[in-house]
């Protein structure tokens, strides 16, 4: 929702919104949409930060009927994201009015609605939330928070699908829900961390610190204070290492070099209707376990050592692993793995659960893959330190170079 969202068109109140990242925006048409985000509320002399979710269908982006776009299948669906993505909130006659305006509504003549399909934006006072947004929108948020609309100082609200997630398929082997990318990885990693530390004995022989980090803004480059490109993770590791090492020289650098990072983001499963989009030898399947992502151009941070260690964790736990490498004639996506590996200098592996419909409003993953990811992450927390101690790459023998390398004369005139 934009800072000034109050718009109207064709006798309806609409909401001015901004797209985020690379969504499949056509999947948002004709969906039941709610609102979620954070709100600053004035309570006396204080500003309170509150989370809110309007979990009912209060918004909708209606599709244009086929009768009014006969060339749809010839030219494709090409909506203008500024003009055609505004969700409908209410009709103007039915929409709630601001409290002050409602008192004078009986004596004031109603303003004429825009005609001929034209759009209009209400002139708003800068920084005035009540004037910048429809009363109906503010009322929905205020009702959920139990406050007056006039007490709302500002907010960051996002549209969201209100249809609940379900298990699907003939064998109920799939998960159909929004935002699997990347909440599925966050959920399984956090559950694994919690379950790896249930009792004091779980950490009795652990020489390392177990942790999970979750970042904002991965879909738009991660360059923010709370993104993976920001200082939060390195600052946290620095403070913990300095405390545990009691300020010993070089402790922070040694901590980073000895650490191991799993960059967990969803992976592209082989699409049954578009099998040509995958390298035939690197085609992750549902119910096959986490996918190791490889890219020699460093779009992923995986290398031979980090991949071997991750596979070995799975082998010892009886958990399968799959491999992915993009086709040479297609661009490769990326993750926060290379960003963190660059900023921290630690060993990193990129992995993810296979899924379809990535960046759609409703995504699709395998039920077994969620469990397999949890099991793999749990095994990582429990066994990696012992496994890592068995690997000694510094003991490799020096290269046995024989002969003499002579550089031929360049024959250039200098």
N, C-alpha and C positions, 0 to 999 in steps of 0.2 A: 504494500500500500504506500503510495507516494505521499510526501509531506503535505501536499494539497491534493486531496482525493475527490473533492466534491465536484462531480460533473453530472450533466443531464443530457439526454438525447431522446427524441421520439416519444416524449411523455413519460420517460422512465428516469429514475435516479440510477446512475452508474458510478463505478468506483475507478478512479485513476490508479493504475498499477504499473509496476516496473518488473521486467523479467530479470531472473537471476541465473547466471550460468548458461549452459547449453541444453536447456530442456526440450523435450519433444512437445512443443506447445500445442500442437493440434490435438493431443490427447486430453487437453484440459477443456475442450468444448463439450457441452452437454453433460457436465459432471456436477454432482451436488457438492458445493464448496462451503467450508466454514472458515474460521479465522483462528490464528494462534500466534502468540508472540509474547512480548513483554511491554509493560505499561508503567509509566511514572505517574503516581497519584499523589495529590496534595492532601496531607492529613495534618491539619493545624499549621504549624510552622515547618513541618518536615515534608520531604519528598520520599515516598515509599516506592520501592521497585518490586513489581508484582508480575507473575506469569499468568497468562490467560489463554483459554481455549474455548471458543464458541463452537461446540461440537454438534452443530445441526446445520441443515442446508439453507443458508441465508443468502447465498450468492450463486450465480450461474452465468456461464458464458454461452449463450445460445448459438447454435450453428445456423447458418443461412440455408434455407430450404433448397433442395435440388432444383425446384421449379424456377428459382431466381438466379441460378448459376448453372445453366445447362452445359457449359463447356468444362465443368469441373474435372471430368475424367480425361479430357483431352489436354487441358492446360495444367492440371494439378491443383491442389489446395494450397493457395499462397496468401494467407491472411497477412494484413498489415498489423504488426504487433502493437503499434500505437493506437490505431483506430478500432481494431476488431477484437482486442483482448480485454476490453473493459467489461467486467461482470455486472449484471443487473442486480440491484439491491431491492428496488421497490418501484411501483408506479408513483408518479408525483401526487395524485389525489389521495392515495392510501398511505403514503409515507408519514411516519410520525414527525411532528414539527418540534423545533426547539422550544423549551419551556417559555421563554420570553415571547417568542413569536406566537405561540399558541394562545396566549392571553389576549393578544390583539387581533387574532385571526378573524374574529367575527365582524370586526369593524373595518378591516382592510380588504381591498379588492385583490383577488389572487392574480399573480403575475401570469401572463400567457405562456404556455409551454412552447418550446421551439417547434416549428413546423417544417414540413418537407424533409424530414429526416436530418435536419441540421443539429449540430452539437452546440452546447453552451456550457461554460464553466462559471460558477458563481464567484464574483470578486471577493477575495478573502483578505482579512487583515493579516499581515505577516506575523507568524508565531502564535496566532490565536487558534487553538485546536478546535474550539466550538465552531468557529467560522470556516475553518479549512476542511471540515469533514461533515458529511450528512448527519443529521440528528439521529437517524435510524441506526447508522453504524456505531455512533458513540453510545447510543442507548443499549445496544447489544453487548458492547464491551463493559459498560458500567453495570449492567444487570449481572453479568458474570462475576464481576469483582465486588459487588455489593457497595458501590459508591455512586455519587452523583456524576453525571456526564461533565458538569462544570469543573469537577475536581481532577479530571484527566489532564495532565500537563503535556504529555507527549507519549508516543508509542512507536514500536517497531512491530508491525503486524504482517503476517504472511497468509496467503490463501492456502487452504489445504483440503484434500479430499476427505469427506466425512464417512465414506463407506468403510466399514471395518475390514480388517484383514481376514482371510479365510484360507482353509486348506482346500485344495482343488485337485482335479484330475480324477480319473476313474478309480485310482487306488489311493486318493488323497495324499499323493506324494509331493505336491507342489505347495508353495506359499504364494498367494496372490495378495499383494499389499503395496502401498506406496513407500518410497524412501528406503527400500532395502539397501540401496547404494547411498549412504554407507552405514546405516544404523545397524544392519545385521552384523557387520564386523565389530562395531562398538559393543553391541550386546554380548556377543560370544566372548570377546576378549575380557570384558569386565566380569562376566560370570566365571570365566576360568580363573581370573586373578583372585576373586573372592573365595572360590572353592579350593584354591591352592594354599590358602592361608587360614583355614578354618580353626586350627589349633596351634598352640605355641610350638609343638613338636614339628610342624610342617616347615618351620623356619630355623630349627635348631642347628642344622648343618648347612645352611645356605650362606655362602660367602658374598653373594651379590644382593642387590636391591631389585625386587620385582615391582614393575610399574606398568600402568597403561596411560597413554596420553591421547586425548581426543581434541581435534582442532576444528576451527571454523574456516570457511572460505576456501576449501580445497578446490571447489569447482570454478573459482575465479582467480586462481594463481597463488593463493596462500600468503600473499604479501600484505599482512595486516598484523596488528598487535596480538591478536589471538589466533592467527594462522600459523601454519608450520614454518613459514618463512620468518616469523617473528622471534623474539628472544626468549620466550617463556620456557621452552624445554631446556635450552642450554643453561639458562639462569637457574632453573630448578636443580639440574644435575650438579652444577657448580656449587650451589649452597649445600646440598646434601653431601657431596664428596668432601668439601672443605670441613664440614662439621665432623664427619666420621673419621677423617684423617687428621683431625686436630691441626689443620694448617700445614701439614707436611708438604715440602716443596715438590712440585710435579704431580701431586695426587690427582688433580683434576684432569690433566692430560692423560695420565695412565688409566683413570676411570673411563674416559671416553674411548680410548683404544681397546680396552678390554670388554666394552659393552657390546651387546648384540641387539639390533633393532629389527622387529618385524613390522613392515609397512603393510597393513591389511586393508585392502580396498577391493571392491567387487570385481570379478573377471567376466569376460564375455564367453558364455556357453555357446556351443555350436548350435546355430539356428537351423531347424529342419527344413525351412523354406528358403534359406539362403546359405547353403553349405559352401558355396563358392567364396564366401567372405572370409573363410579360415584357411590357413595352411593345413593341408590334409593330415600332416603328421603332428600338428599342434592344435587339436580340436577338443577342448575341455567338454566333458559330458556331465549332465546332472547325476547326482548321487555318486560322484567319483572322488570327492574330497577336494581339499584346497588346491588351488592352481598356482604353480610357481611361474612368475612372469619374467621373461628374458628379453633384453633388447641391447644390442651392442652399441647403439647410439646413446645409451644412458638415459633413455626415457623411463626405464626401470633400474633400480639399484642392485639387482641380483648379480652375483658373480659365482664362480665355481665353488668357492669356499662357503659362502653363506648358503647357497643352494644345497650343498652336500650336508651341511650341519642340519638344515631344516628337514631334509629328507630323512636323515638318520633319527631325528627326534620322532618322526612319524613311523619309521620302521620299527623302532623299539616299542612304540605304543600300539602297533598294529593298525595304523591309520594310513590310508592311501594318499598319494600325491599325484597331481597331474601337471603337465607342462604346457606353457603357452608362449608362442612367438608370432608376431604379426607377419602377415604376408609382405613381401618386398614391394608390391605395387599398391600398398595401402599405408596411410599415415598411422603412427602409433600414438595412442594416448599416453598419459603419464599419471604419476601419483605424487604423494608427498615424500616417497622414498628417496629419490635423488636430492630433493631439497634438504632433508634432514641429514642424509649422508654427507652432503657438502658442508652443512653448517656444523655438524658434530664430529665428523671424521671417524665414525664408528662403523663397524660391519653391519650391513643392511641387506635384507631380503624382501622382495615384493611378492605378496601372495594375495589371493582373494577367492571367495566362493563364486562358482559359476552362476550366472543369471542371464535371463532374457529381458527384453523391454527396458533396458537401462535408460534412465532419465525420462521414462514415461510416468504418467501420474499413477499408474498401477504397474508394478514390476513383478517378476516371477523368478522364484528360486526353488531349489529342491529341499525337501524337509530333511533328508539324510545329510545333506551338505552342511546344514546348520549344526547338527549334532557332531559331524566329523570335524568341523572347524573348532567347536568347543573342546573336543577331545584333544585335538592337536595343540591348541593353545595351552590347555591344562598340562599336557605332557611337557611342553616347552618350559613352563614355569617350574615344574617339579624336577626336571631332569637335565636342563640345559647346562647348568654350571658344572655338573659332573662330566657330561659329554665334552664340553669345551676344554676341560683340563686334559683330555686325552688327545687333543690335537696340538701338534707342535710344528707349525710351518716354518719357524725360525731355524730348525735343525736341518733344513735342506742342504745337501752338499753344494759347495761352490761349483760353478760351471767348469768343465774340463775343456778349455779352448786350446787347440793345437794349431801350429802353423803360424805364418806371418801374414798380416794384412798390409798390403802395399797400396797406397793411393796413387793411381796413375796421374801423370801430368795433365793439366787441363788444356794445355796448348792455346790458351787465350793470351792475347797481347794486352798487358796491363800498363 
